[in-house]
Amino acid sequence: MPLNESDRVVKDDNISVKAQEARIQQDKLAQFSGKVEIHSKQGTIQAQQALIDKSARQLKASGDIAFSDNQIYVTSDNMGLDLASGSLSLENTQYQMLGFVGRGQAENIAISNQTGIQLDGVSFTTCPAGQEDWLIKASSISLAPGEIWGEARNTRFYLAGVPVLYLPYFSFPVSEQRQTGLLFPTLSSSDRIGVGYEQPYYWNIAPNYDATLAPRLMSDRGLQLKTEFRYLSDEHQGQLNVEYLHDDRRSDLDDARYFYRFVHQGQLTQSWQISAEVNGLSDDNYIVDLGSEFYNRADTHLNQTLQLLYFSDDLNFSAQIRDFEIIGNHPNSYRAIPELRLDYHHDLGTLLDFRFDSELAHFENGDENSPSATRLHLAPTLSLPLHNSWGEFIAEGTLLQTFYRQSLPDNSSLEESVSRTLGRGRLYGAVNFERQIELFGDQMTQTLEPKMQYLYTSYEDQQHIGRYDTSRLLNDYVGLFRGQEFTGLDRISDSNQLTVGLTTRLLDDNESEQLRLSLGQIFYFGDSRLSDNEREEDRSALAAELDWRISSKWFVRSQIQLSSVNQRVERSNLSLDYKLAEDKLVQLNHRYVRDISGNEIDQVGVTASWPLSRQWHWVGRWYKDLSSNRTIESFTGIQYQSCCWALQFVAQRYLSNRFDALGEQSGDEFESGIALQFVFRGFGGKDSARSLLNEGLFGYRHPYFLNN
């Protein structure tokens, strides 16, 4: 009985069939041939021939068999389907998993709604055909319905066709869901720890809770346990990290070594937020010796903060505690315990704005020979802001009223009670000009943006006030218009000065910024009377900034401050980037500071990332201190990445920055280390040669430029 492909010969609750030809015997047997398609609850079957025995409730197919459902696609020589139980059997198969990357061969595949998928005499890989860099062979693999893990028994692992590992039992993920199990390990070696092996274990506790346990075995130091716990709700999220080493064989300390970190962010209501960060460690050299994912060897403080925030259209409020864990022999920093801020803003008609900033804080540093203080600061401001498309003008006046109540040690030159009243006036104006120009054959828009600021601040003697959160600021071009010489409020310098700045930009036809050049300087109309801000010159250093997209591949960024007294460079940094693609880049950089805490910084460095071939990728970084004529960090990493696995190798040498028994940091000792990591691609692991650039002390700094 010839049929059209659309004709349905058998149709009931279990299956429907269409074929080019069918023969039916007394509604008991049905034979089909020619482009047979069988649709059932189990899936779709395609074959050249099929036989349905309705009395025995059996279906058999042969010839170019293909089976597919929502989990697997299989080609086979022979197939049988039990219509009563819904069990499907395929022989001599090749399969492709559909829920995740994975394929292979199997002597027999059994598929059932009740038991899932069972593969016998099976191989498995995530590599494409003909490029099986790695392969798993097992006596059986089972994928139970609804489970996110597959199970393999009597498993042999092959790399490049060579057996390297046997496991009687092995489980692997079969979905993109978070799931409990082993993560990929890291193998490393360094002067600090010897040979290290870290094996993370991920625990999917609940949809909004998880944890990672990572035992780390170090040949020179012992066994360390690293833990991470994360939680998430509609209004709150946070993370707790704890690291613990009970007995460090290389340390002179008798006590256990540990590090902990807790971070929380929460939304209490639409207007109220809360956040916290708490860090702590057992000793000064913990980060230097054992490393950290959150801090580096150059850090001197660990943050301890608790903050409550309120936001509205006109009123903002914050209450916070700011504390520190000091690393090494550094002066004790003052803690703000607590610090309350209240800021109010309101428009007075169409022209005038009123702003009221206030702060109440208590400072102490734990040293009984140092003063502590409670400070109240009130700063009402009345301003006239005028803005339009071609410029802006702002005139404002501020009253700065600060009260101190200081607890003083004996023989202190400070005063217990201080009231300081200062007035500040500010005039600021900026104008934007544009013109069309032709540059190198391209039509460009050039802008010219001059701006000026006159600032006057009255003087009051402040030598009877301690310095609790105040230090000298370093000026760049933006800082010239800041109107402050110090951080914090303990020192407010008198001023009678004019700041002049000029910026020019080049924009292409798409309004994309190709170049930005800024120059600025402060002109002083009188000497500062504040002893903390004495100066001899009548103008500030000349500050300049340049951002230049030379071409689609070349970028330049530079900042420089040039002394107005002797025309010497006070501070500068320069970076030149060549970026052919995301993984093809070279960066040359230089930074210089003539005097920072009595030291000179003069460093040059190069960072690069470059593919050597389709599979091989190299990254490197090198920094040299020109003042001491020595290399301070060298880093190289190489990655081999095939279609289905990746191997990363990293080697580096760097300043150790260890602290001695007195807390003094050494600047002459170096350490070296290597690390190795292997990743199966397609098993949820993520690898990136670009990420290697972020390792080490300096890391890769993306060009801060324009439309990036």
GIDAKA-V544509 format. One record per residue. N is the residue number from 0. SS is DSSP state (hx for helix, st for strand, lp for the rest). Layout:
n->(N	N)
ss->(SS	SS)
This chain:
n->(0	1	2	3	4	5	6	7	8	9	10	11	12	13	14	15	16	17	18	19	20	21	22	23	24	25	26	27	28	29	30	31	32	33	34	35	36	37	38	39	40	41	42	43	44	45	46	47	48	49	50	51	52	53	54	55	56	57	58	59	60	61	62	63	64	65	66	67	68	69	70	71	72	73	74	75	76	77	78	79	80	81	82	83	84	85	86	87	88	89	90	91	92	93	94	95	96	97	98	99	100	101	102	103	104	105	106	107	108	109	110	111	112	113	114	115	116	117	118	119	120	121	122	123	124	125	126	127	128	129	130	131	132	133	134	135	136	137	138	139	140	141	142	143	144	145	146	147	148	149	150	151	152	153	154	155	156	157	158	159	160	161	162	163	164	165	166	167	168	169	170	171	172	173	174	175	176	177	178	179	180	181	182	183	184	185	186	187	188	189	190	191	192	193	194	195	196	197	198	199	200	201	202	203	204	205	206	207	208	209	210	211	212	213	214	215	216	217	218	219	220	221	222	223	224	225	226	227	228	229	230	231	232	233	234	235	236	237	238	239	240	241	242	243	244	245	246	247	248	249	250	251	252	253	254	255	256	257	258	259	260	261	262	263	264	265	266	267	268	269	270	271	272	273	274	275	276	277	278	279	280	281	282	283	284	285	286	287	288	289	290	291	292	293	294	295	296	297	298	299	300	301	302	303	304	305	306	307	308	309	310	311	312	313	314	315	316	317	318	319	320	321	322	323	324	325	326	327	328	329	330	331	332	333	334	335	336	337	338	339	340	341	342	343	344	345	346	347	348	349	350	351	352	353	354	355	356	357	358	359	360	361	362	363	364	365	366	367	368	369	370	371	372	373	374	375	376	377	378	379	380	381	382	383	384	385	386	387	388	389	390	391	392	393	394	395	396	397	398	399	400	401	402	403	404	405	406	407	408	409	410	411	412	413	414	415	416	417	418	419	420	421	422	423	424	425	426	427	428	429	430	431	432	433	434	435	436	437	438	439	440	441	442	443	444	445	446	447	448	449	450	451	452	453	454	455	456	457	458	459	460	461	462	463	464	465	466	467	468	469	470	471	472	473	474	475	476	477	478	479	480	481	482	483	484	485	486	487	488	489	490	491	492	493	494	495	496	497	498	499	500	501	502	503	504	505	506	507	508	509	510	511	512	513	514	515	516	517	518	519	520	521	522	523	524	525	526	527	528	529	530	531	532	533	534	535	536	537	538	539	540	541	542	543	544	545	546	547	548	549	550	551	552	553	554	555	556	557	558	559	560	561	562	563	564	565	566	567	568	569	570	571	572	573	574	575	576	577	578	579	580	581	582	583	584	585	586	587	588	589	590	591	592	593	594	595	596	597	598	599	600	601	602	603	604	605	606	607	608	609	610	611	612	613	614	615	616	617	618	619	620	621	622	623	624	625	626	627	628	629	630	631	632	633	634	635	636	637	638	639	640	641	642	643	644	645	646	647	648	649	650	651	652	653	654	655	656	657	658	659	660	661	662	663	664	665	666	667	668	669	670	671	672	673	674	675	676	677	678	679	680	681	682	683	684	685	686	687	688	689	690	691	692	693	694	695	696	697	698	699	700	701	702	703	704	705	706	707)
ss->(lp	st	lp	lp	lp	lp	lp	lp	lp	lp	st	lp	lp	lp	st	st	st	st	lp	lp	st	st	st	st	st	lp	lp	lp	st	st	st	st	st	st	st	st	st	st	st	st	lp	lp	lp	st	st	st	st	st	st	st	st	st	st	lp	lp	lp	lp	st	st	st	st	st	st	st	st	st	st	st	lp	lp	lp	st	st	st	st	st	st	st	st	st	st	st	lp	lp	lp	lp	lp	st	st	st	st	st	st	st	st	st	st	lp	lp	lp	lp	lp	st	st	st	st	st	st	st	st	st	st	lp	lp	lp	st	st	st	st	st	st	st	st	st	st	lp	lp	lp	lp	lp	lp	lp	lp	st	st	st	st	st	st	st	st	st	st	lp	lp	lp	lp	lp	st	st	st	st	st	st	st	st	st	st	st	lp	lp	st	st	st	st	st	st	st	st	st	st	st	st	lp	lp	lp	lp	lp	lp	lp	st	st	lp	lp	lp	st	st	st	st	st	lp	lp	lp	st	st	st	st	st	st	st	st	st	st	st	st	st	lp	lp	st	st	st	st	st	st	st	st	st	st	lp	lp	lp	st	st	st	st	st	st	st	st	st	st	st	lp	lp	lp	st	st	st	st	st	st	st	st	st	st	lp	lp	lp	lp	lp	lp	lp	lp	lp	lp	lp	st	st	st	st	st	st	st	st	st	st	st	lp	lp	lp	lp	st	st	st	st	st	st	st	st	st	st	lp	lp	lp	lp	hx	hx	hx	hx	hx	lp	lp	lp	lp	lp	lp	lp	lp	lp	lp	st	st	st	st	st	st	st	st	st	st	st	lp	lp	lp	st	st	st	st	st	st	st	st	st	st	st	st	lp	lp	lp	lp	lp	lp	lp	lp	st	st	st	st	st	st	st	st	st	st	st	st	st	st	lp	lp	lp	st	st	st	st	st	st	st	st	st	st	st	st	st	lp	lp	lp	lp	lp	lp	lp	st	st	st	st	st	st	st	st	st	st	st	st	st	st	st	st	st	lp	lp	st	st	st	st	st	st	st	st	st	st	st	st	st	st	st	st	st	lp	lp	lp	lp	lp	lp	lp	lp	lp	st	st	st	st	st	st	st	st	st	st	st	st	st	st	st	lp	st	st	st	st	st	st	st	lp	lp	st	st	st	st	st	st	st	st	st	st	st	st	st	st	st	st	lp	lp	lp	lp	lp	lp	lp	lp	lp	lp	lp	lp	lp	lp	st	lp	lp	lp	lp	lp	hx	hx	hx	hx	lp	lp	lp	lp	st	lp	lp	lp	lp	lp	lp	lp	lp	st	st	st	st	st	st	st	st	st	st	st	st	st	lp	lp	lp	lp	lp	st	st	st	st	st	st	st	st	st	st	st	st	lp	lp	lp	lp	lp	lp	hx	hx	hx	lp	lp	lp	lp	lp	st	lp	lp	st	st	st	st	st	st	st	st	lp	lp	lp	lp	st	st	st	st	st	st	st	st	st	lp	lp	lp	lp	lp	lp	st	st	st	st	st	st	st	st	st	st	st	st	st	lp	lp	st	st	st	st	st	st	st	st	st	st	st	st	st	lp	lp	st	st	st	st	st	st	st	st	st	st	st	st	st	lp	lp	lp	lp	st	st	st	st	st	st	st	st	st	st	lp	lp	lp	lp	st	st	st	st	st	st	st	st	st	st	st	st	lp	lp	lp	st	st	st	st	st	st	st	st	st	st	st	lp	lp	lp	st	lp	lp	lp	lp	lp	st	lp	lp	lp	lp	st	st	st	st	st	st	st	st	st	st	st	lp	lp	lp	lp	lp	lp	lp	lp	lp	hx	hx	hx	hx	hx	lp	lp	lp	lp	lp	lp	lp	lp	lp	lp	lp	lp	lp	lp)
